[in-house]
Amino acid sequence: MIYEMRTYRMKVHKGPDFLKVYEERGLAIISKYAKLIGCWETETGTLNAVVFIWAYEDFEHRIRQRTKLWRDPEWLEFVPSIRQHMEHQESVFLMPATFSPLK
């Protein structure tokens, strides 16, 4: 199992708008392709950020699923509704240690 930590930095005061539209429309679409482990808003460090962690079987699975996602007309229609709130996006892959409860 691999985990993708996706961090979105929002325009000031746009985090709640991003989360609302993501919950109402985006989550159902992307959940067909990836497993949500959690979603957080930052309170320290980089402010105005939202962090998602998504689970995939391995890198190949992630590539296949993201390819399917970007071919989904519903997702393509949805993306502009979140991009308007964002300033920056970052993706980091996390590999569980042998003793990690999440594998």
Secondary structure as GFF3:
##gff-version 3
##sequence-region A 1 103
A	DSSP	beta_strand	2	10	.	.	.	ID=ss1
A	DSSP	alpha_helix	15	21	.	.	.	ID=ss2
A	DSSP	pi_helix	22	26	.	.	.	ID=ss3
A	DSSP	alpha_helix	27	30	.	.	.	ID=ss4
A	DSSP	beta_strand	35	41	.	.	.	ID=ss5
A	DSSP	beta_strand	49	56	.	.	.	ID=ss6
A	DSSP	alpha_helix	59	69	.	.	.	ID=ss7
A	DSSP	alpha_helix	73	83	.	.	.	ID=ss8
A	DSSP	beta_strand	86	94	.	.	.	ID=ss9
###
